[in-house]
Amino acid sequence: MVPSPAWVVDLFKSIDRKDVDMFVSFLTEDATFQFGNAPPITGRESIREVVAQFFSGIERLEHRIVDTWALQEVVICKGEVTYTRHDGSLLAVRFANILKLSNNHIHEYFVYVDISQL
């Protein structure tokens, strides 16, 4: 397995710490973010609000990146995320993220995951 680029590791660390400020620092001002089947959200501040709300709905989360592919201005990550609910129960699911870059920041962020059991 080829290691993920350092910034991808830092991105997932910010998510796992539920550090919404650090998370949005990886995005362009006009970024688009789509999580699962939810409608896409545009704009760093709008994304910050939605992600902060999601973070408040869970106790913690932990990503394990299995593979990463970097293709010019696109990075694809595959792995497993474990969510800890507020009652302490766990849910582990597979995910894939597609990150489209612009000027070394994420311009389009797509998360493919099934959290219907969360």
C-alpha distance (Angstrom), angle and dihedral (degrees) to the residues before:
residue distance angle dihedral
M1 . . .
V2 3.80 . .
P3 3.82 112.9 .
S4 3.78 118.0 -110.2
P5 3.81 117.3 -107.5
A6 3.81 109.9 -89.3
W7 3.80 93.4 -111.9
V8 3.83 91.1 55.0
V9 3.80 89.9 53.3
D10 3.83 89.0 49.2
L11 3.81 90.7 48.6
F12 3.81 92.5 55.0
K13 3.82 91.5 43.5
S14 3.82 88.8 56.5
I15 3.81 89.8 51.2
D16 3.80 93.1 47.4
R17 3.83 89.8 50.8
K18 3.82 88.1 48.9
D19 3.82 86.8 -126.0
V20 3.79 99.5 158.5
D21 3.82 93.3 178.3
M22 3.80 92.2 56.1
F23 3.80 90.8 42.9
V24 3.80 94.5 55.5
S25 3.82 91.0 45.7
F26 3.82 86.3 73.9
L27 3.84 90.3 59.5
T28 3.78 133.1 82.6
E29 3.81 115.1 -117.1
D30 3.81 90.4 -107.4
A31 3.81 96.6 40.3
T32 3.78 122.3 148.7
F33 3.81 118.9 -138.8
Q34 3.78 126.8 -170.5
F35 3.81 122.3 -178.4
G36 3.79 114.4 -165.2
N37 3.81 112.1 -57.3
A38 3.80 94.2 -18.8
P39 3.79 116.6 116.9
P40 3.81 115.9 -93.1
I41 3.81 117.2 -94.1
T42 3.79 122.2 -149.2
G43 3.78 127.8 -156.7
R44 3.79 130.8 42.5
E45 3.82 94.9 -107.0
S46 3.81 93.9 48.8
I47 3.80 89.6 48.6
R48 3.82 89.9 49.0
E49 3.83 90.9 55.4
V50 3.81 95.1 48.2
V51 3.81 94.5 44.6
A52 3.83 92.0 47.1
Q53 3.81 89.0 51.6
F54 3.82 90.6 50.3
F55 3.82 91.3 48.4
S56 3.81 90.7 52.6
G57 3.81 89.8 56.2
I58 3.81 93.7 62.8
E59 3.79 134.7 49.9
R60 3.80 95.0 -137.0
L61 3.78 145.4 -32.2
E62 3.77 135.9 -150.5
H63 3.79 127.7 -162.7
R64 3.78 125.7 -154.3
I65 3.79 111.0 -165.5
V66 3.78 111.0 -147.5
D67 3.78 99.4 178.2
T68 3.79 140.8 -1.9
W69 3.79 130.4 -164.8
A70 3.80 123.2 -166.6
L71 3.82 116.4 -161.9
Q72 3.81 112.8 175.3
E73 3.82 103.0 -75.2
V74 3.83 96.6 -0.1
V75 3.81 130.0 78.5
I76 3.79 121.7 -171.0
C77 3.80 121.1 -164.8
K78 3.79 127.8 -170.0
G79 3.76 126.6 -172.1
E80 3.76 149.6 103.5
V81 3.79 129.0 -73.4
T82 3.78 124.3 -160.6
Y83 3.78 116.5 -154.7
T84 3.79 121.7 -160.0
R85 3.77 111.4 -153.0
H86 3.81 121.8 -145.6
D87 3.82 88.9 -102.4
G88 3.83 89.6 58.1
S89 3.80 96.2 -108.5
L90 3.80 118.7 134.0
L91 3.79 134.7 -133.4
A92 3.82 120.3 -171.6
V93 3.80 118.2 -168.0
R94 3.78 137.4 165.8
F95 3.78 119.9 -111.2
A96 3.78 141.2 -174.8
N97 3.80 123.9 -161.5
I98 3.77 127.5 -164.6
L99 3.79 114.6 -159.4
K100 3.82 118.9 -170.0
L101 3.79 111.7 -162.7
S102 3.78 135.0 -146.6
N103 3.81 123.3 177.7
N104 3.82 91.5 -11.4
H105 3.82 93.1 -55.1
I106 3.79 131.9 96.4
H107 3.79 111.0 -95.3
E108 3.81 97.7 171.9
Y109 3.81 122.2 26.5
F110 3.80 119.7 -174.3
V111 3.83 122.0 -177.9
Y112 3.81 117.4 -164.8
V113 3.80 108.8 -165.1
D114 3.79 138.2 126.9
I115 3.80 109.0 -128.3
S116 3.80 94.9 159.5
Q117 3.83 89.5 120.7
L118 3.80 92.9 51.2
